[in-house]
């Protein structure tokens, strides 16, 4: 006799009670919030088969039927990491990728004195694992370095979350992931997706000893948001990975958002409350602020990443929350900085003609300079010298021209 659909659904839900023991949720050693898998077995991570059809009813993840994103948006109700464990969270739109490009990630810096401890990372919202990769970055030590995980989750309604430099992940993630350590952090789609309820443990960050890796990365994208740049066509042509990036902390409920905003910091993890979350849209048309490129023309495809002498493509000019001016992908180390105390300090957003910044390797010793000259609103000439003091006029040669 064929069983009614309702009976089959109830049977499947009964099976879910036993599946919880193998989920990626909290364990006795790491119990998590009171409404965790141990307290209510319907909150466990639920695997999804490779055809994309749920192997169990999806009613524990969101209301049945198509989700109404207007009435049920992706709101982050749980902390990703306990703020009491955190020293600072960096603004988005900082310079990353070995100081070569603007990035959409926020770096999360644990407090000092926690080296070797396993700091729990929890799902801030109901979400579904889509991709993972176990990796060791290029240049990382072959001994003593804990390999990293990159993770990508879908929270529905066009919202996705990515994490990098996570040091360990839940068993439910390992079960669907390639645990081989690779040289690249580019996550790959998992063969079976896994669902997590808000508050479930997804992994752990393990701070390194002083001098080691200082932070892990948190990125949130919202497909309904399109960031604006001085030359929008370039970012569209390159299919830029920062087009849809948003401040991850803006999606948390107000009290938790405020807790993270109080930790907004410099890229060194020093908090500057009130500085705001930053933006990837650093461009200020008609001034040096933002990101610049060698060529005025561009074609669809991968964006360039190259270096000619001291000049990199692209180049970045941004101001940090502590008012430090940071120049990326320029100079011998791709990193030139001008502190607020520098006598030549001027905010790039206020420059509309030209200006020479003097480099001070020590507070009283000038040695090296950077001259920025606006040729027109979308064109800038840059001259850099690693030694000496600012000349009286812009040099006749040895400079590089950049475009938006």
Secondary structure as UniProt FT lines:
FT   HELIX           5..19
FT   HELIX           20..22
FT   TURN            28..29
FT   TURN            34..35
FT   TURN            37..39
FT   HELIX           41..43
FT   STRAND          47..48
FT   TURN            50..51
FT   HELIX           58..60
FT   TURN            69..71
FT   HELIX           83..85
FT   STRAND          86..90
FT   STRAND          94..96
FT   TURN            97..100
FT   STRAND          101..103
FT   STRAND          106..110
FT   TURN            112..113
FT   TURN            115..116
FT   STRAND          118..122
FT   STRAND          127..135
FT   TURN            138..139
FT   STRAND          148..154
FT   TURN            157..158
FT   STRAND          159..166
FT   STRAND          168..169
FT   HELIX           171..175
FT   STRAND          188..196
FT   TURN            198..199
FT   STRAND          201..206
FT   TURN            210..211
FT   STRAND          216..222
FT   TURN            223..224
FT   TURN            230..231
FT   HELIX           232..237
FT   TURN            238..239
FT   TURN            241..244
FT   STRAND          245..246
FT   HELIX           248..251
FT   HELIX           254..261
FT   TURN            262..263
FT   STRAND          264..265
FT   TURN            267..268
FT   TURN            273..274
FT   TURN            285..286
FT   STRAND          290..293
FT   STRAND          306..308
FT   TURN            309..310
FT   STRAND          311..319
FT   TURN            321..322
FT   STRAND          325..330
FT   TURN            332..333
FT   STRAND          335..338
FT   TURN            340..341
FT   TURN            343..344
FT   HELIX           348..350
FT   STRAND          354..362
FT   TURN            363..364
FT   STRAND          365..376
FT   TURN            377..378
FT   STRAND          379..385
FT   STRAND          400..403
//
